[in-house]
Amino acid sequence: MFSIETLGAAAISMAEAAEEEEEGIESSSDALDADSELSGSPGSFEERLLSAAEAEEPPPPGVEDLDIAGAARPGRLVHVRGFAVHGTVSCDFAWVRYSDNGNHCYITGENKDVYLVTADDVDSYLAIEVVPIGKGEQKGELLRTFANDHRKVSCDPKMQHEIERNFFLGHASYNVSVKIGYSNRLEKAKLAIRKQGFSVKKTGSPHVTYDQKFLPSTAVTIPKEHSTGVLIDCSQRTEPLLLIAESSSLRDEIVLTMRLFIQRATEKKKRRRWCLFF
């Protein structure tokens, strides 16, 4: 015989045991769920660690508001400006010329934040490429910006007027210094440019020191070793002629004027040949 109290106590004991068993099952199930979250998808735990590490990594060195200050015209200086950020301590610089079709060439030896624009830059897009460098030689992404708000380099109005006037008149003359022969001595001279050629005459001398017709092979270049120099190479058989102008701006005017005269002279010769053969 079981009394009500005995049965009630037994029932309570059985209920408590059942509840404890259910709690044990739930706790084990929760543990299994937690394990499955950590190891259920391959590499998920490692991915979380990597994400946390990446979030803690500082951004790479950089430069904000990169710009070229100054009007990029022949004979003028331009310089790079911007704000170093994210631990940038220095930068690598490279000046580049771009053409209309996207082709480009790096300007040899120009790796500073200041650049003297020359006649060689005319009719091209001048750009600067910057690589920020942080502590420990850490490098940021390459940055690029163009001078003149991404417009072509052109002459200032005064230089342009002089070049056009000389071309229309068919002649021009400039005071220069000339290096004669193999000596390093420079002498004052007068450069005279005409339609078909040019001549150089030393100051005070009755004789013309150098007289040459324009040829298709005539090249007028700017030597790196002379900031105001003009190098004229007429033939492989003769030594190039070095002229020194009074300023970089005048040098560029001489270079552009001579190149224009050479172009006209050689084109006329081509047209004459065409008339002869046809």
C-alpha positions in Angstrom: 0.0 0.0 0.0 1.3 3.5 -1.0 0.1 6.5 0.7 -0.6 9.7 -1.2 2.3 11.4 0.5 4.6 8.5 -0.7 3.3 8.6 -4.2 3.6 12.4 -4.3 7.1 12.3 -3.1 8.0 9.6 -5.6 6.4 11.6 -8.4 8.3 14.7 -7.4 11.5 12.8 -7.3 10.9 11.3 -10.8 10.0 14.7 -12.2 13.1 16.3 -10.8 15.2 13.5 -12.3 13.6 14.0 -15.7 14.2 17.7 -15.5 17.9 17.2 -14.7 18.2 14.7 -17.6 16.7 17.3 -20.0 19.0 20.0 -18.7 22.0 17.7 -19.3 20.8 17.0 -22.9 20.4 20.7 -23.6 23.8 21.6 -22.2 25.5 18.9 -24.3 23.5 20.1 -27.3 24.7 23.7 -26.7 28.3 22.5 -26.4 28.0 20.6 -29.7 26.5 23.7 -31.3 29.4 25.8 -30.1 31.9 23.3 -31.4 30.2 23.2 -34.7 30.4 27.0 -35.0 34.2 26.8 -34.4 35.0 23.8 -36.5 31.9 23.3 -38.7 33.1 25.3 -41.7 36.8 24.7 -42.6 39.1 27.5 -41.7 36.4 29.8 -40.3 38.3 30.2 -37.0 41.5 31.0 -38.8 39.7 33.4 -41.1 38.4 35.3 -38.1 41.9 35.6 -36.7 43.2 36.9 -40.0 40.3 39.4 -40.3 41.1 40.7 -36.8 44.8 41.0 -37.7 44.0 42.9 -40.9 41.7 45.2 -39.0 44.6 46.0 -36.6 47.1 46.7 -39.5 47.8 50.4 -40.1 47.1 51.8 -43.5 50.1 52.0 -46.0 52.0 55.2 -46.5 50.2 57.7 -48.6 50.0 61.3 -49.9 46.7 63.2 -49.9 45.8 66.1 -52.2 48.7 65.4 -54.6 49.2 68.2 -57.0 51.7 70.0 -59.3 52.1 73.7 -58.4 52.9 76.2 -61.0 52.2 76.7 -64.7 54.0 74.0 -66.8 55.5 76.2 -69.5 59.0 76.0 -71.1 61.7 77.7 -68.9 59.5 77.6 -65.7 59.9 75.5 -62.5 57.0 73.4 -61.2 57.0 71.4 -57.9 55.0 68.7 -56.3 52.9 69.4 -53.2 50.6 67.3 -51.0 50.1 66.0 -47.4 52.0 63.0 -46.1 49.8 60.6 -44.2 50.0 57.3 -42.5 53.6 57.5 -41.5 55.1 58.6 -44.8 58.6 59.8 -44.3 59.8 60.2 -48.0 58.7 59.6 -51.6 60.1 58.3 -54.8 59.5 60.8 -57.7 59.4 60.2 -61.5 58.5 62.8 -64.1 56.7 61.5 -67.2 55.6 62.8 -70.6 52.3 61.4 -72.1 51.2 61.7 -75.7 47.6 61.8 -77.0 47.5 58.1 -77.7 48.6 57.2 -74.1 52.2 56.4 -74.8 54.6 57.7 -72.3 58.3 58.1 -71.5 60.1 58.7 -68.2 62.3 61.8 -68.2 65.8 60.6 -67.6 67.5 61.8 -64.4 64.4 63.8 -63.2 63.6 62.2 -59.8 63.1 65.2 -57.5 60.0 67.0 -56.4 61.0 70.1 -58.5 61.2 70.1 -62.3 62.3 72.7 -64.9 59.9 72.5 -67.9 61.7 72.4 -71.2 61.0 72.7 -74.9 60.9 68.8 -75.0 57.7 68.9 -72.9 55.8 71.1 -75.4 52.7 69.5 -76.9 52.7 66.6 -74.3 51.0 66.0 -71.0 53.4 66.3 -68.1 52.8 64.1 -65.1 54.5 63.2 -61.8 54.4 59.7 -60.3 54.9 59.4 -56.6 55.5 56.3 -54.4 55.1 57.1 -50.7 57.7 55.4 -48.4 57.1 54.8 -44.7 59.3 53.6 -41.8 61.2 50.4 -42.6 61.0 51.1 -46.3 57.4 50.2 -46.5 55.9 51.5 -49.8 52.5 52.7 -50.5 50.5 52.7 -53.8 51.8 54.6 -56.8 50.1 57.9 -57.2 49.9 60.1 -60.4 48.8 63.6 -61.2 49.1 65.8 -64.2 50.3 69.4 -64.6 48.1 72.2 -66.0 44.9 70.4 -64.9 45.7 67.6 -67.4 46.2 70.0 -70.3 49.1 70.0 -72.8 52.3 71.9 -72.1 52.5 75.0 -74.3 54.6 78.2 -74.6 53.7 81.3 -72.7 52.1 84.0 -75.0 55.3 86.0 -75.3 57.5 83.1 -76.4 54.8 81.9 -78.8 54.6 85.3 -80.4 58.3 85.5 -80.9 58.5 82.0 -82.5 55.6 82.7 -84.8 57.0 86.1 -85.8 60.4 84.7 -86.6 58.9 81.9 -88.6 56.8 84.3 -90.6 59.8 86.6 -91.3 62.0 83.6 -92.2 64.9 84.5 -90.0 66.0 84.9 -86.3 69.1 85.8 -84.4 70.2 85.2 -80.8 73.2 86.1 -78.6 74.8 82.9 -77.3 78.1 81.5 -76.2 79.7 78.8 -78.3 82.2 76.1 -77.6 84.6 75.8 -80.5 86.7 72.7 -81.1 87.8 70.5 -78.2 88.6 73.2 -75.7 86.2 73.9 -72.8 86.5 77.7 -73.4 83.2 79.4 -74.3 83.2 82.5 -76.6 80.5 85.1 -77.3 78.8 84.6 -80.6 75.7 85.4 -82.7 73.4 82.5 -83.9 71.6 83.4 -87.1 68.7 81.1 -88.2 67.4 81.3 -91.8 65.0 79.3 -93.9 67.4 76.8 -95.2 70.1 76.7 -92.5 71.9 78.5 -89.7 75.3 80.1 -89.0 77.4 81.0 -85.9 79.7 83.9 -85.9 82.0 84.8 -83.0 81.6 88.3 -81.7 84.2 90.7 -83.1 85.3 88.2 -85.9 84.7 89.0 -89.6 84.4 85.4 -90.4 81.6 82.9 -89.9 82.7 80.2 -87.6 80.0 77.7 -88.4 77.6 77.5 -91.4 75.3 74.6 -92.1 72.2 73.8 -94.1 69.3 72.0 -92.5 69.2 68.3 -93.2 66.5 65.7 -92.4 69.1 64.3 -90.0 69.7 67.7 -88.2 68.9 67.2 -84.5 68.5 70.0 -81.9 68.5 68.6 -78.4 68.9 69.8 -74.8 72.0 68.3 -73.1 71.5 67.3 -69.4 74.9 68.6 -68.4 74.1 72.2 -69.3 71.0 73.8 -67.9 70.8 76.4 -70.7 72.6 74.5 -73.4 71.5 73.7 -77.0 73.2 70.8 -78.8 73.0 70.9 -82.7 74.0 67.7 -84.4 74.0 68.1 -88.2 75.9 65.0 -89.3 77.6 61.9 -88.0 80.8 63.1 -89.7 81.1 66.3 -87.6 81.2 67.0 -83.9 77.9 68.3 -82.4 77.9 72.1 -81.8 77.2 73.3 -78.2 75.6 76.7 -77.7 74.9 78.2 -74.3 71.9 80.6 -74.1 71.5 83.4 -71.6 68.6 81.6 -69.8 66.6 78.4 -69.9 63.7 80.3 -71.3 65.8 81.7 -74.2 67.3 78.2 -74.7 63.8 76.8 -75.2 62.8 79.5 -77.7 66.0 78.7 -79.7 65.2 75.0 -79.7 61.6 75.4 -80.7 62.4 77.9 -83.4 65.2 75.8 -84.9 63.0 72.7 -84.9 60.2 74.6 -86.7 62.6 75.9 -89.3 64.1 72.4 -89.8 60.6 70.9 -90.3 59.7 73.5 -92.9 63.0 73.1 -94.8 62.9 69.3 -94.9 59.2 69.4 -96.0 59.9 71.7 -98.8 62.7 69.4 -100.1 60.2 66.5 -100.0 57.7 68.5 -102.0 60.3 69.4 -104.6 61.3 65.8 -105.0 57.6 64.9 -105.4 57.3 67.4 -108.2 60.4 66.1 -110.0 59.3 62.5 -110.0 55.6 63.1 -110.7 
